[in-house]
Amino acid sequence: MGVNFSKSSHLFLFGIIIPLVSLSVSSALFNFFTKWPNWLEGPSPLLIYSIIFYLFDSYLWKIDIFRQLGIVWYPDLNGRWKGRQRSSHQENGQNVSGEGRLEIKQTFSKINISAYYGRSNSESVIADFSDLNGEVYLFYTYDNDPSSLKTGTMAKHRGTSKIKKLPKENKLSGCYWNSLSNFGEMEYEFEQKDLLGRF
């Protein structure tokens, strides 16, 4: 995620277009406002660049044209997703299965995943997208903390998830494995844009 100058589309946008726009805007402002107050520094090209990049990183990257130009190659997963997770862990001779919620906060350069379950919560430590055989997957490692009421049945652990978006169904599908030697499958469907910070 983020800027990668080895990609020609990124080099063109972030190394040529935005700097030129920043210089032009800065020059125009200096020419228009000839007398800046002593306490106010004029709008430098670096400041203008920072403002433009902030707007792109937070909002503009979601516009479809940037995907068509190859600048953004991963999906927008922002929002709250509801679904189920099925584990290899067994209780009373049955594989454990339960509902969960994923809440994803994403910009052009960063992504954070919070997961909420009936017995625990988890938070991503590091996350990034990867292209595998023409399909885009989100990989992330997470720290899982059991609920204080469930510590007898679950231990604190770390794990890794691999998920992909199914665009025609607006769903997420994937798998996970963790430091407790368990693994499983999960499937989520989009619920809403607003994040609640809870199960």
C-alpha positions in Angstrom: 0.0 0.0 0.0 1.0 3.6 -0.3 3.4 5.2 -2.8 5.7 2.9 -4.8 8.0 4.8 -7.1 8.9 1.6 -8.9 5.4 1.8 -10.5 5.3 4.2 -13.4 1.8 5.4 -12.6 2.9 6.3 -9.1 6.1 8.0 -10.3 4.0 10.1 -12.8 1.4 11.1 -10.2 3.4 11.6 -7.1 6.8 12.5 -8.6 5.7 14.8 -11.5 2.0 15.8 -11.5 1.5 16.6 -7.8 4.8 18.5 -7.5 4.0 20.6 -10.6 0.5 21.3 -9.3 2.0 22.3 -5.9 4.5 24.6 -7.5 1.8 26.2 -9.7 -0.6 26.7 -6.8 2.1 28.1 -4.6 3.3 30.5 -7.3 -0.3 31.7 -8.0 -1.0 32.4 -4.4 2.2 34.3 -4.0 1.4 36.4 -7.0 -2.2 37.0 -6.0 -1.5 37.8 -2.3 1.6 40.0 -2.6 1.7 41.1 1.0 1.5 38.3 3.5 1.4 39.2 7.2 4.7 38.9 8.9 3.5 36.2 11.2 2.1 34.1 8.4 4.5 32.1 6.2 3.5 31.9 2.6 2.1 28.7 1.1 5.3 26.8 0.1 5.1 24.1 -2.5 5.9 21.5 0.2 2.8 22.7 2.2 0.6 22.5 -0.9 2.0 19.1 -1.8 1.2 17.9 1.8 -2.4 19.1 1.5 -2.9 17.5 -1.9 -1.4 14.2 -0.7 -3.6 14.2 2.5 -6.7 14.7 0.4 -5.7 11.9 -2.0 -4.6 9.5 0.9 -7.9 10.1 2.8 -10.5 10.6 0.1 -9.6 10.9 -3.6 -8.0 7.4 -3.9 -11.5 5.9 -3.8 -12.4 7.5 -7.1 -12.6 4.8 -9.8 -10.4 6.6 -12.3 -7.4 6.0 -10.1 -8.0 2.3 -10.4 -8.4 2.6 -14.2 -5.0 4.4 -14.3 -3.4 1.6 -12.2 -2.5 3.9 -9.2 -4.8 2.0 -6.9 -5.0 -1.7 -7.4 -6.6 -2.9 -4.2 -10.3 -2.7 -3.1 -11.9 -0.3 -0.7 -12.8 -2.4 2.3 -13.9 0.5 4.6 -16.8 -0.4 6.9 -18.3 -3.0 9.1 -18.6 -6.6 7.9 -20.7 -9.3 9.6 -20.2 -13.0 9.2 -19.1 -16.3 10.6 -15.9 -18.0 11.4 -15.4 -21.8 11.6 -12.4 -23.1 13.6 -10.4 -26.4 13.7 -10.6 -26.1 17.5 -13.2 -28.5 19.0 -15.3 -28.4 22.0 -17.5 -31.3 23.1 -16.4 -33.1 19.9 -17.6 -30.3 17.6 -15.7 -27.7 15.6 -16.2 -24.3 17.1 -18.2 -21.9 14.9 -19.5 -18.4 15.7 -20.5 -15.0 14.5 -18.1 -12.2 14.2 -17.7 -8.6 13.0 -14.8 -7.1 11.1 -14.4 -3.3 11.2 -11.9 -2.0 8.6 -10.5 1.5 8.5 -8.6 2.1 5.3 -6.8 4.9 3.5 -4.6 4.8 0.4 -1.5 4.1 2.5 -2.8 2.3 5.6 -5.3 -0.2 6.7 -6.4 -1.4 10.2 -8.6 -4.3 10.9 -10.5 -4.9 14.2 -12.4 -8.1 14.8 -15.1 -8.7 17.4 -16.4 -12.0 18.5 -18.5 -13.3 21.3 -15.5 -14.6 23.2 -12.7 -12.3 22.1 -11.5 -9.2 20.2 -8.5 -8.8 17.9 -6.6 -6.0 16.4 -4.3 -6.0 13.4 -0.6 -5.5 14.0 0.5 -5.2 10.4 -1.6 -5.5 7.2 -1.1 -5.2 3.4 -2.5 -6.3 0.1 -0.8 -8.8 -2.2 -1.4 -10.0 -5.7 -1.4 -13.8 -6.0 -2.0 -15.3 -9.4 -4.1 -12.3 -10.5 -6.2 -12.2 -7.3 -5.8 -9.5 -4.6 -5.6 -10.7 -1.1 -5.4 -8.9 2.2 -2.9 -10.4 4.6 -2.7 -9.3 8.2 -1.3 -10.4 11.5 -3.3 -9.8 14.7 -3.3 -9.9 18.4 -6.3 -11.6 20.0 -7.4 -10.9 23.5 -10.1 -13.1 25.1 -13.0 -11.6 27.0 -12.4 -11.5 30.7 -15.4 -13.8 31.1 -14.0 -16.3 28.7 -10.4 -16.6 29.7 -10.9 -20.2 30.9 -11.7 -21.4 27.3 -9.4 -19.2 25.3 -5.8 -18.0 25.6 -4.3 -14.7 24.4 -2.7 -15.4 21.0 -1.4 -14.1 17.7 -2.5 -15.1 14.3 -2.5 -14.4 10.6 -5.5 -14.0 8.2 -5.8 -14.1 4.5 -8.9 -12.7 2.9 -10.2 -11.6 -0.5 -13.2 -9.6 -1.6 -15.8 -11.2 -3.8 -16.9 -8.1 -5.7 -20.0 -9.5 -7.3 -21.4 -10.5 -3.9 -19.8 -7.7 -1.8 -18.4 -10.4 0.5 -15.1 -11.2 2.2 -13.9 -14.8 2.2 -10.7 -16.2 3.7 -8.9 -18.3 6.2 -6.7 -17.9 9.3 -4.2 -19.7 11.4 -2.9 -18.9 14.8 -0.2 -19.5 17.5 -2.5 -22.0 19.3 -2.1 -24.3 16.3 -5.7 -23.7 15.2 -6.9 -22.7 11.8 -10.2 -22.0 10.2 -12.3 -20.4 7.5 -14.4 -17.2 7.5 -16.9 -15.4 5.4 -18.3 -11.9 5.9 -20.8 -9.7 4.0 -20.9 -5.9 4.1 -23.1 -4.5 6.8 -22.6 -0.7 6.9 -20.1 2.1 6.6 -20.2 3.3 10.2 -17.9 1.6 12.7 -19.2 0.7 16.2 -16.1 -0.6 17.9 -17.9 -3.6 19.4 -19.4 -7.0 18.6 
